[in-house]
Amino acid sequence: MADYPVVLFSYGTLRQRDVQLSVFGREVIGTPDALPGYRLSMVEITDPHVVAVSGATHHPILRATGRADDVVEGTALRLSEDELAAADEYEVDDYRRVLVPLASGLQGWVYAADLSRPGIRAGSNSGSLPGFAASASSAFGAGLAFPLPGTLALRKEAEDSRAAALEARTEAEARRIVEAMNEKIHESRGRPLMGPPVLQRLIDVEDVAREWRSRHPVAQDDRPEPPRETRSFFRRLRRR
């Protein structure tokens, strides 16, 4: 495998022998595998070269859903770095290559929908990934699968940080927890993360602070007494 160190999960035309011969210059057999947390839809291909090679004007495309019961079957192809670059040239701009954990436990590249492209919409549940995250976490804890990929791990950490902030002893501590997590989210945007192409939003500090105050109302007995008015000795004499 030294000559072919790259794993590419293919679920569409790259499994076709004629496409492989055109793109890679050889036939790639691969092994059956699957990808959880995604579903398939179709995208229209307008690149005439890709249409000519594949023989199809519509290709399947992956969209992240985060649902543990959404599984796409395909083939894990072993490629060289040059062949991966050739695959990048073959795929149109509607696709984005991301690194994902496969059902077999392998880490592999896959071409999924590029959500930053106009007209490319996420799956109906792509804004939230609790099902897939929980499933992957429990499987890893049992030693049966893999740790969460980077994008999902960051989302889970953000959710845990928000929950921790709401349980903080003081509002100031709650704010510090959220601000530290937001700094980590901000830093993550400068480096690629493995996993489904999910953008983690910054946590609204003021929203968390409001919810913290609603959960921790100040009891009447705990409120500080207003300062009492004090009068000097000479003012008291003048009143007599």
MIDOSE-1310 file (N, C-alpha, C; in nm, 2 decimals, decimal comma, always signed):
residues 240
mady	+0,08/-0,12/+0,00/+0,00/+0,00/+0,00/+0,09/+0,13/+0,00; +0,22/+0,11/+0,00/+0,30/+0,23/+0,01/+0,29/+0,32/-0,11; +0,26/+0,26/-0,23/+0,24/+0,34/-0,35/+0,11/+0,41/-0,35; +0,01/+0,36/-0,27/-0,13/+0,41/-0,27/-0,17/+0,44/-0,13
pvvl	-0,12/+0,55/-0,07/-0,14/+0,57/+0,07/-0,27/+0,65/+0,10; -0,34/+0,69/-0,01/-0,46/+0,78/+0,01/-0,59/+0,69/+0,00; -0,68/+0,71/+0,09/-0,81/+0,65/+0,08/-0,91/+0,75/+0,03; -0,98/+0,72/-0,07/-1,09/+0,80/-0,13/-1,22/+0,72/-0,13
fsyg	-1,32/+0,77/-0,06/-1,45/+0,70/-0,06/-1,53/+0,75/-0,18; -1,56/+0,65/-0,26/-1,63/+0,69/-0,39/-1,77/+0,62/-0,38; -1,87/+0,70/-0,41/-2,01/+0,66/-0,41/-2,08/+0,68/-0,55; -2,00/+0,73/-0,64/-2,06/+0,76/-0,77/-1,98/+0,72/-0,89
tlrq	-1,95/+0,82/-0,98/-1,89/+0,78/-1,11/-1,75/+0,74/-1,10; -1,68/+0,77/-0,99/-1,54/+0,73/-0,98/-1,52/+0,58/-0,96; -1,64/+0,51/-0,94/-1,63/+0,37/-0,93/-1,64/+0,30/-1,07; -1,68/+0,38/-1,17/-1,69/+0,33/-1,31/-1,56/+0,30/-1,37
rdvq	-1,54/+0,18/-1,43/-1,41/+0,15/-1,49/-1,36/+0,25/-1,59; -1,45/+0,29/-1,68/-1,41/+0,38/-1,79/-1,37/+0,52/-1,73; -1,44/+0,56/-1,62/-1,40/+0,69/-1,56/-1,27/+0,67/-1,49; -1,24/+0,56/-1,43/-1,11/+0,54/-1,36/-1,00/+0,54/-1,46
lsvf	-1,02/+0,47/-1,58/-0,92/+0,47/-1,68/-0,89/+0,61/-1,73; -0,99/+0,69/-1,74/-0,97/+0,83/-1,79/-0,91/+0,92/-1,69; -0,94/+0,90/-1,56/-0,89/+0,99/-1,46/-0,76/+0,94/-1,40; -0,75/+0,81/-1,37/-0,63/+0,76/-1,31/-0,54/+0,69/-1,40
grev	-0,58/+0,65/-1,52/-0,50/+0,57/-1,61/-0,49/+0,43/-1,57; -0,57/+0,38/-1,48/-0,57/+0,24/-1,44/-0,71/+0,21/-1,37; -0,74/+0,08/-1,36/-0,86/+0,04/-1,29/-0,83/+0,02/-1,14; -0,92/+0,08/-1,06/-0,90/+0,07/-0,91/-1,02/-0,01/-0,86
igtp	-0,99/-0,13/-0,80/-1,10/-0,22/-0,75/-1,16/-0,16/-0,62; -1,08/-0,14/-0,52/-1,12/-0,09/-0,39/-1,20/-0,19/-0,31; -1,24/-0,15/-0,19/-1,32/-0,24/-0,10/-1,45/-0,18/-0,06; -1,55/-0,26/-0,04/-1,68/-0,20/+0,00/-1,67/-0,13/+0,14
dalp	-1,73/-0,01/+0,15/-1,73/+0,06/+0,28/-1,86/+0,14/+0,29; -1,88/+0,22/+0,39/-2,00/+0,30/+0,40/-1,96/+0,43/+0,48; -2,05/+0,53/+0,47/-2,03/+0,66/+0,54/-2,15/+0,70/+0,61; -2,15/+0,70/+0,75/-2,27/+0,74/+0,82/-2,28/+0,89/+0,83
gyrl	-2,41/+0,94/+0,86/-2,43/+1,08/+0,88/-2,45/+1,16/+0,75; -2,47/+1,09/+0,64/-2,49/+1,16/+0,51/-2,60/+1,09/+0,43; -2,65/+1,16/+0,34/-2,75/+1,11/+0,24/-2,71/+1,16/+0,10; -2,77/+1,09/+0,00/-2,74/+1,12/-0,14/-2,85/+1,20/-0,20
smve	-2,81/+1,30/-0,29/-2,91/+1,36/-0,38/-2,84/+1,37/-0,51; -2,89/+1,45/-0,60/-2,83/+1,46/-0,74/-2,80/+1,61/-0,77; -2,70/+1,63/-0,85/-2,66/+1,76/-0,89/-2,64/+1,76/-1,04; -2,68/+1,86/-1,11/-2,67/+1,87/-1,26/-2,52/+1,91/-1,29
itdp	-2,46/+1,83/-1,38/-2,33/+1,86/-1,43/-2,33/+1,93/-1,56; -2,26/+2,05/-1,56/-2,26/+2,13/-1,69/-2,12/+2,13/-1,75; -2,02/+2,07/-1,69/-1,89/+2,06/-1,75/-1,89/+1,96/-1,86; -1,87/+2,00/-1,99/-1,88/+1,90/-2,10/-1,78/+1,79/-2,09
hvva	-1,66/+1,81/-2,04/-1,56/+1,70/-2,03/-1,61/+1,60/-1,93; -1,66/+1,64/-1,81/-1,70/+1,55/-1,71/-1,82/+1,47/-1,76; -1,91/+1,53/-1,83/-2,03/+1,47/-1,89/-1,99/+1,36/-1,99; -1,89/+1,40/-2,07/-1,84/+1,31/-2,18/-1,77/+1,19/-2,11
vsga	-1,69/+1,21/-2,01/-1,62/+1,09/-1,94/-1,72/+1,00/-1,87; -1,81/+1,06/-1,80/-1,90/+0,98/-1,71/-2,02/+0,93/-1,79; -2,06/+1,00/-1,90/-2,18/+0,96/-1,97/-2,31/+1,00/-1,90; -2,30/+1,09/-1,81/-2,42/+1,13/-1,73/-2,42/+1,28/-1,71
thhp	-2,54/+1,34/-1,72/-2,55/+1,49/-1,69/-2,59/+1,52/-1,55; -2,63/+1,42/-1,47/-2,66/+1,43/-1,33/-2,58/+1,33/-1,25; -2,51/+1,38/-1,15/-2,42/+1,29/-1,06/-2,48/+1,29/-0,92; -2,46/+1,18/-0,85/-2,49/+1,18/-0,70/-2,40/+1,28/-0,63
ilra	-2,45/+1,33/-0,52/-2,37/+1,42/-0,44/-2,41/+1,40/-0,29; -2,31/+1,40/-0,20/-2,33/+1,38/-0,06/-2,37/+1,51/+0,01; -2,47/+1,49/+0,10/-2,51/+1,61/+0,19/-2,51/+1,56/+0,33; -2,45/+1,63/+0,42/-2,44/+1,59/+0,56/-2,58/+1,61/+0,63
tgra	-2,63/+1,51/+0,70/-2,75/+1,52/+0,78/-2,73/+1,51/+0,93; -2,63/+1,44/+0,97/-2,60/+1,42/+1,11/-2,69/+1,31/+1,17; -2,77/+1,24/+1,09/-2,85/+1,13/+1,14/-2,77/+1,00/+1,13; -2,77/+0,93/+1,25/-2,70/+0,81/+1,26/-2,75/+0,70/+1,16
ddvv	-2,88/+0,71/+1,13/-2,94/+0,61/+1,04/-2,93/+0,64/+0,90; -2,87/+0,76/+0,86/-2,84/+0,79/+0,72/-2,70/+0,74/+0,69; -2,70/+0,64/+0,60/-2,57/+0,57/+0,57/-2,56/+0,56/+0,42; -2,45/+0,60/+0,36/-2,43/+0,59/+0,22/-2,32/+0,48/+0,19
egta	-2,36/+0,39/+0,11/-2,27/+0,28/+0,07/-2,18/+0,32/-0,05; -2,06/+0,27/-0,05/-1,97/+0,30/-0,16/-1,85/+0,21/-0,15; -1,74/+0,27/-0,21/-1,61/+0,19/-0,22/-1,50/+0,28/-0,17; -1,41/+0,22/-0,09/-1,29/+0,28/-0,05/-1,18/+0,25/-0,15
lrls	-1,14/+0,35/-0,22/-1,04/+0,34/-0,33/-0,90/+0,38/-0,27; -0,80/+0,30/-0,30/-0,66/+0,33/-0,26/-0,59/+0,40/-0,38; -0,55/+0,52/-0,36/-0,49/+0,61/-0,46/-0,35/+0,66/-0,42; -0,28/+0,71/-0,52/-0,16/+0,78/-0,49/-0,19/+0,93/-0,48
edel	-0,10/+1,01/-0,43/-0,12/+1,15/-0,42/-0,15/+1,22/-0,55; -0,08/+1,17/-0,66/-0,11/+1,23/-0,79/-0,25/+1,19/-0,84; -0,29/+1,07/-0,81/-0,42/+1,03/-0,85/-0,53/+1,11/-0,77; -0,51/+1,14/-0,65/-0,60/+1,22/-0,57/-0,61/+1,36/-0,64
aaad	-0,50/+1,41/-0,68/-0,50/+1,54/-0,75/-0,58/+1,53/-0,88; -0,56/+1,42/-0,95/-0,64/+1,40/-1,07/-0,79/+1,39/-1,04; -0,83/+1,33/-0,93/-0,97/+1,33/-0,89/-1,02/+1,47/-0,86; -0,94/+1,55/-0,80/-0,97/+1,69/-0,78/-1,01/+1,76/-0,91
eyev	-0,92/+1,74/-1,01/-0,94/+1,80/-1,14/-1,07/+1,75/-1,20; -1,11/+1,63/-1,18/-1,23/+1,57/-1,24/-1,36/+1,62/-1,18; -1,36/+1,64/-1,05/-1,48/+1,68/-0,98/-1,51/+1,83/-1,01; -1,63/+1,86/-1,03/-1,67/+2,00/-1,05/-1,68/+2,08/-0,92
ddyr	-1,70/+2,21/-0,94/-1,69/+2,30/-0,82/-1,81/+2,28/-0,72; -1,91/+2,21/-0,75/-2,02/+2,18/-0,66/-1,97/+2,09/-0,55; -1,86/+2,03/-0,56/-1,81/+1,93/-0,46/-1,69/+1,99/-0,39; -1,68/+1,95/-0,26/-1,57/+1,99/-0,18/-1,51/+1,86/-0,11
rvlv	-1,38/+1,85/-0,12/-1,32/+1,73/-0,06/-1,30/+1,75/+0,09; -1,35/+1,65/+0,17/-1,33/+1,66/+0,31/-1,29/+1,52/+0,36; -1,22/+1,52/+0,48/-1,17/+1,40/+0,54/-1,28/+1,35/+0,64; -1,32/+1,22/+0,63/-1,43/+1,17/+0,71/-1,39/+1,03/+0,77
plas	-1,45/+0,99/+0,88/-1,44/+0,86/+0,93/-1,54/+0,77/+0,86; -1,49/+0,66/+0,81/-1,58/+0,56/+0,74/-1,62/+0,45/+0,84; -1,72/+0,38/+0,80/-1,78/+0,27/+0,89/-1,68/+0,17/+0,92; -1,58/+0,14/+0,83/-1,48/+0,04/+0,86/-1,38/+0,09/+0,96
glqg	-1,38/+0,22/+1,00/-1,28/+0,27/+1,09/-1,17/+0,35/+1,02; -1,16/+0,34/+0,88/-1,06/+0,41/+0,80/-1,10/+0,56/+0,80; -1,00/+0,64/+0,79/-1,02/+0,78/+0,76/-1,00/+0,80/+0,61; -1,09/+0,86/+0,54/-1,08/+0,87/+0,40/-1,13/+1,00/+0,35
wvya	-1,08/+1,04/+0,23/-1,14/+1,16/+0,17/-1,27/+1,13/+0,09; -1,35/+1,23/+0,09/-1,48/+1,21/+0,01/-1,52/+1,35/-0,05; -1,59/+1,34/-0,16/-1,64/+1,46/-0,22/-1,78/+1,48/-0,18; -1,81/+1,59/-0,10/-1,94/+1,62/-0,06/-1,99/+1,76/-0,11
adls	-2,11/+1,79/-0,09/-2,16/+1,92/-0,14/-2,09/+2,03/-0,07; -2,05/+2,13/-0,16/-1,98/+2,25/-0,11/-2,09/+2,35/-0,07; -2,12/+2,36/+0,06/-2,24/+2,44/+0,10/-2,21/+2,59/+0,08; -2,09/+2,63/+0,05/-2,06/+2,77/+0,02/-2,10/+2,81/-0,12
rpgi	-2,13/+2,72/-0,20/-2,17/+2,74/-0,34/-2,31/+2,79/-0,35; -2,34/+2,89/-0,44/-2,48/+2,93/-0,46/-2,56/+2,81/-0,51; -2,68/+2,80/-0,46/-2,77/+2,69/-0,50/-2,75/+2,56/-0,44; -2,64/+2,54/-0,36/-2,62/+2,41/-0,29/-2,67/+2,43/-0,15
rags	-2,77/+2,35/-0,12/-2,83/+2,35/+0,01/-2,80/+2,23/+0,09; -2,80/+2,26/+0,22/-2,77/+2,15/+0,31/-2,89/+2,05/+0,32; -2,86/+1,94/+0,38/-2,97/+1,85/+0,41/-3,06/+1,90/+0,52; -3,18/+1,85/+0,54/-3,28/+1,91/+0,62/-3,24/+1,91/+0,77
nsgs	-3,14/+1,83/+0,81/-3,10/+1,83/+0,95/-2,95/+1,87/+0,96; -2,90/+1,94/+0,86/-2,75/+1,97/+0,86/-2,72/+2,07/+0,96; -2,81/+2,15/+1,02/-2,78/+2,25/+1,11/-2,75/+2,19/+1,25; -2,79/+2,06/+1,28/-2,77/+2,00/+1,41/-2,73/+1,86/+1,39
lpgf	-2,63/+1,82/+1,46/-2,58/+1,68/+1,44/-2,58/+1,60/+1,57; -2,68/+1,61/+1,65/-2,67/+1,53/+1,78/-2,68/+1,38/+1,76; -2,76/+1,34/+1,66/-2,77/+1,19/+1,64/-2,64/+1,12/+1,60; -2,57/+1,18/+1,50/-2,45/+1,12/+1,46/-2,34/+1,13/+1,56
aasa	-2,34/+1,25/+1,63/-2,24/+1,27/+1,73/-2,25/+1,18/+1,85; -2,38/+1,16/+1,89/-2,40/+1,07/+2,01/-2,37/+0,92/+1,97; -2,41/+0,89/+1,84/-2,38/+0,75/+1,80/-2,23/+0,72/+1,79; -2,16/+0,82/+1,73/-2,01/+0,80/+1,72/-1,94/+0,80/+1,85
ssaf	-1,99/+0,88/+1,94/-1,93/+0,89/+2,08/-1,95/+0,76/+2,15; -2,07/+0,71/+2,15/-2,09/+0,58/+2,22/-2,02/+0,47/+2,16; -2,01/+0,46/+2,03/-1,94/+0,35/+1,96/-1,79/+0,36/+2,00; -1,73/+0,48/+2,00/-1,59/+0,50/+2,03/-1,57/+0,46/+2,18
gagl	-1,66/+0,49/+2,27/-1,64/+0,46/+2,41/-1,64/+0,31/+2,43; -1,72/+0,24/+2,34/-1,72/+0,09/+2,35/-1,60/+0,03/+2,28; -1,52/+0,11/+2,22/-1,41/+0,05/+2,15/-1,44/-0,01/+2,01; -1,56/+0,04/+1,96/-1,61/-0,03/+1,84/-1,59/+0,05/+1,71
afpl	-1,55/+0,18/+1,73/-1,55/+0,27/+1,61/-1,43/+0,37/+1,62; -1,46/+0,49/+1,61/-1,36/+0,60/+1,59/-1,40/+0,72/+1,67; -1,30/+0,80/+1,71/-1,33/+0,93/+1,77/-1,40/+1,02/+1,68; -1,47/+1,12/+1,74/-1,55/+1,22/+1,65/-1,45/+1,29/+1,56
pgtl	-1,49/+1,31/+1,44/-1,40/+1,39/+1,35/-1,40/+1,54/+1,40; -1,31/+1,62/+1,35/-1,29/+1,75/+1,40/-1,41/+1,84/+1,40; -1,49/+1,85/+1,29/-1,60/+1,94/+1,29/-1,71/+1,90/+1,39; -1,73/+1,77/+1,41/-1,83/+1,73/+1,51/-1,78/+1,74/+1,65
alrk	-1,65/+1,71/+1,67/-1,59/+1,73/+1,80/-1,60/+1,88/+1,85; -1,57/+1,97/+1,76/-1,58/+2,11/+1,79/-1,73/+2,15/+1,83; -1,82/+2,09/+1,75/-1,96/+2,12/+1,78/-2,00/+2,07/+1,92; -1,96/+1,95/+1,95/-1,99/+1,89/+2,08/-1,92/+1,97/+2,19
eaed	-1,80/+2,01/+2,17/-1,73/+2,09/+2,27/-1,80/+2,23/+2,29; -1,86/+2,29/+2,19/-1,93/+2,41/+2,20/-2,06/+2,39/+2,28; -2,13/+2,28/+2,25/-2,25/+2,25/+2,33/-2,22/+2,22/+2,48; -2,11/+2,15/+2,50/-2,07/+2,13/+2,64/-2,03/+2,25/+2,71
sraa	-1,96/+2,34/+2,64/-1,92/+2,47/+2,70/-2,04/+2,56/+2,74; -2,14/+2,56/+2,65/-2,26/+2,64/+2,68/-2,33/+2,58/+2,80; -2,34/+2,45/+2,81/-2,40/+2,39/+2,92/-2,33/+2,42/+3,05; -2,19/+2,41/+3,04/-2,11/+2,44/+3,16/-2,13/+2,59/+3,20
alea	-2,14/+2,68/+3,10/-2,15/+2,82/+3,14/-2,28/+2,84/+3,21; -2,39/+2,77/+3,17/-2,52/+2,79/+3,24/-2,52/+2,74/+3,38; -2,42/+2,65/+3,41/-2,41/+2,60/+3,55/-2,30/+2,67/+3,63; -2,24/+2,77/+3,57/-2,13/+2,84/+3,64/-2,18/+2,91/+3,77
rtea	-2,09/+2,94/+3,86/-2,13/+3,00/+3,99/-2,17/+3,14/+3,98; -2,10/+3,21/+3,88/-2,13/+3,35/+3,87/-2,15/+3,38/+3,72; -2,21/+3,50/+3,69/-2,23/+3,54/+3,55/-2,10/+3,57/+3,49; -2,00/+3,62/+3,56/-1,87/+3,65/+3,51/-1,80/+3,52/+3,46
earr	-1,81/+3,42/+3,55/-1,75/+3,29/+3,51/-1,82/+3,23/+3,39; -1,95/+3,25/+3,38/-2,02/+3,20/+3,26/-1,97/+3,27/+3,13; -1,95/+3,40/+3,14/-1,90/+3,47/+3,03/-1,76/+3,43/+2,99; -1,68/+3,40/+3,09/-1,54/+3,36/+3,06/-1,54/+3,23/+2,98
ivea	-1,63/+3,13/+3,02/-1,63/+3,00/+2,96/-1,67/+3,02/+2,81; -1,78/+3,10/+2,79/-1,82/+3,12/+2,65/-1,72/+3,19/+2,56; -1,66/+3,29/+2,62/-1,56/+3,37/+2,54/-1,44/+3,28/+2,51; -1,40/+3,19/+2,60/-1,28/+3,10/+2,57/-1,32/+3,00/+2,46
mnek	-1,45/+2,95/+2,46/-1,49/+2,86/+2,35/-1,50/+2,94/+2,22; -1,55/+3,06/+2,22/-1,56/+3,14/+2,10/-1,42/+3,16/+2,04; -1,32/+3,18/+2,12/-1,18/+3,20/+2,08/-1,14/+3,07/+2,01; -1,17/+2,96/+2,06/-1,13/+2,83/+2,00/-1,20/+2,81/+1,86
ihes	-1,33/+2,85/+1,86/-1,40/+2,84/+1,73/-1,34/+2,93/+1,63; -1,31/+3,05/+1,67/-1,25/+3,15/+1,58/-1,11/+3,09/+1,52; -1,03/+3,03/+1,61/-0,90/+2,98/+1,57/-0,92/+2,86/+1,47; -1,03/+2,78/+1,49/-1,05/+2,66/+1,41/-1,08/+2,70/+1,26
rgrp	-1,13/+2,83/+1,24/-1,16/+2,87/+1,10/-1,04/+2,89/+1,02; -0,92/+2,90/+1,08/-0,80/+2,92/+1,01/-0,73/+2,79/+0,97; -0,79/+2,68/+1,01/-0,72/+2,55/+0,97/-0,83/+2,45/+0,94; -0,81/+2,36/+0,84/-0,91/+2,27/+0,80/-0,93/+2,16/+0,90
lmgp	-1,06/+2,12/+0,92/-1,09/+2,02/+1,02/-1,15/+1,90/+0,94; -1,13/+1,78/+0,99/-1,18/+1,66/+0,93/-1,33/+1,65/+0,97; -1,41/+1,59/+0,88/-1,55/+1,56/+0,91/-1,64/+1,63/+0,82; -1,77/+1,62/+0,85/-1,87/+1,68/+0,76/-1,85/+1,83/+0,75
pvlq	-1,88/+1,89/+0,64/-1,86/+2,04/+0,62/-1,96/+2,12/+0,70; -1,95/+2,13/+0,83/-2,04/+2,20/+0,91/-1,97/+2,32/+0,97; -2,03/+2,44/+0,96/-1,98/+2,56/+1,01/-2,03/+2,58/+1,15; -1,94/+2,58/+1,25/-1,97/+2,60/+1,39/-1,98/+2,75/+1,42
rlid	-2,10/+2,80/+1,45/-2,12/+2,94/+1,48/-2,07/+2,98/+1,62; -2,03/+3,10/+1,64/-1,99/+3,15/+1,77/-2,11/+3,15/+1,86; -2,08/+3,13/+1,99/-2,19/+3,13/+2,09/-2,22/+3,27/+2,13; -2,35/+3,30/+2,13/-2,39/+3,44/+2,17/-2,37/+3,46/+2,32
vedv	-2,27/+3,54/+2,36/-2,24/+3,56/+2,50/-2,36/+3,62/+2,58; -2,42/+3,72/+2,52/-2,53/+3,79/+2,59/-2,65/+3,70/+2,60; -2,67/+3,61/+2,51/-2,78/+3,52/+2,52/-2,76/+3,42/+2,63; -2,64/+3,37/+2,64/-2,60/+3,28/+2,75/-2,61/+3,36/+2,89
arew	-2,57/+3,48/+2,89/-2,58/+3,56/+3,02/-2,72/+3,58/+3,06; -2,81/+3,61/+2,96/-2,95/+3,62/+3,00/-3,01/+3,49/+3,05; -2,98/+3,38/+2,99/-3,03/+3,25/+3,03/-2,97/+3,22/+3,17; -2,84/+3,25/+3,19/-2,78/+3,23/+3,32/-2,86/+3,30/+3,43
rsrh	-2,89/+3,43/+3,41/-2,96/+3,51/+3,51/-3,10/+3,46/+3,53; -3,16/+3,40/+3,43/-3,30/+3,35/+3,45/-3,29/+3,22/+3,53; -3,18/+3,15/+3,52/-3,17/+3,02/+3,60/-3,11/+3,05/+3,74; -3,06/+3,16/+3,76/-3,00/+3,19/+3,89/-3,05/+3,32/+3,94
pvaq	-3,19/+3,33/+3,97/-3,24/+3,45/+4,02/-3,19/+3,48/+4,16; -3,17/+3,61/+4,19/-3,12/+3,65/+4,32/-3,23/+3,65/+4,42; -3,22/+3,58/+4,52/-3,32/+3,57/+4,63/-3,33/+3,70/+4,70; -3,45/+3,74/+4,75/-3,48/+3,87/+4,81/-3,38/+3,89/+4,93
ddrp	-3,36/+3,78/+5,01/-3,28/+3,79/+5,13/-3,13/+3,81/+5,09; -3,09/+3,77/+4,97/-2,95/+3,77/+4,93/-2,92/+3,91/+4,87; -3,02/+3,99/+4,84/-2,99/+4,12/+4,77/-2,93/+4,21/+4,87; -2,83/+4,29/+4,83/-2,77/+4,38/+4,93/-2,86/+4,49/+4,97
eppr	-2,86/+4,53/+5,10/-2,95/+4,63/+5,15/-2,91/+4,77/+5,09; -3,00/+4,85/+5,06/-2,96/+4,99/+5,01/-2,89/+5,06/+5,12; -2,79/+5,15/+5,09/-2,72/+5,22/+5,19/-2,81/+5,31/+5,27; -2,79/+5,31/+5,40/-2,87/+5,40/+5,49/-2,82/+5,54/+5,49
etrs	-2,91/+5,64/+5,50/-2,86/+5,77/+5,50/-2,80/+5,80/+5,64; -2,69/+5,86/+5,64/-2,62/+5,90/+5,76/-2,61/+6,05/+5,78; -2,63/+6,09/+5,90/-2,63/+6,24/+5,92/-2,52/+6,27/+6,02; -2,45/+6,37/+6,00/-2,34/+6,41/+6,09/-2,39/+6,46/+6,22
ffrr	-2,31/+6,46/+6,32/-2,34/+6,51/+6,46/-2,39/+6,65/+6,46; -2,33/+6,74/+6,37/-2,37/+6,88/+6,36/-2,51/+6,89/+6,30; -2,54/+6,81/+6,20/-2,67/+6,82/+6,13/-2,78/+6,77/+6,23; -2,75/+6,67/+6,32/-2,85/+6,63/+6,41/-2,88/+6,74/+6,52
lrrr	-2,77/+6,82/+6,55/-2,79/+6,93/+6,65/-2,88/+7,04/+6,59; -2,86/+7,06/+6,46/-2,94/+7,17/+6,40/-3,09/+7,14/+6,39; -3,12/+7,01/+6,39/-3,26/+6,97/+6,38/-3,33/+6,98/+6,52; -3,25/+7,00/+6,62/-3,31/+7,01/+6,76/-3,35/+7,15/+6,79
